[in-house]
Amino acid sequence: MRLILLGPPGAGKGTQAQRLVEKYGIVQLSTGDMLRAAAAEGTPVGVRAKSIMDRGELVPDDVMIEIIAERIGHSDTVHGFILDGFPRTVAQAEALDELLDARDLGLDAIIEITVDEAELIERIAGRAKETGGTRGDDKSTATRLEVYRKQTAPVAEHYRQKGVLVTVDGMGSVDDVARLIDEQLEALVEA
Ligand code: AMP
């Protein structure tokens, strides 16, 4: 099973990804986690990414594409993977299409989780409190949401045009959203 989870910051992608990892025995490829690990290690990419992440902006496409190209070549992805936080731009989505085509790999589903903006702002503020404010101030939250609107929302459109996008209402509880995702995936498997 190869999946992509799309959705704005605060939509619950990480939580749903973890659940799907257990359910399908696949690996979660979170580019945010990879960049945070690189920053903590102090690698050149990590150091460069840290200030970009703190501002809520996007790390350049070529860097991200290289990271993902390398990561999906690892042997732990044989049973599949779930991309969480990638692709975030149409250029990344196009590069991913090429990368997967070259390896003869398809995607089973692209799941978009939608949540109202007011709710997102509350969730992100709550998460910042829980993590001691490391996920940014109001300014970086606003930037992250704007970046999503301008650069990442078109990624959903990219997949919608290809007819492979499923959209799930993310306003409910974690369990509600999980049920909606499962229903959509089961419908796809049966189709
Ligand atoms: P996340 O944990 O997915 O919210 O990612 C945290 C931050 O890492 C983002 O705000 C971006 O600065 C950066 N980042 C993660 N994934 C990508 C990506 N695919 N393209 C560009 N920047 C990314």
Boltz pocket constraint, residues with backbone or C-beta under 6 A from the ligand:
constraints:
  - pocket:
      binder: B
      contacts: [[A, 9], [A, 31], [A, 32], [A, 33], [A, 35], [A, 49], [A, 52], [A, 53], [A, 54], [A, 56], [A, 57], [A, 58], [A, 59], [A, 60], [A, 64], [A, 84], [A, 85], [A, 86], [A, 87], [A, 88], [A, 92], [A, 144]]
      max_distance: 6.0
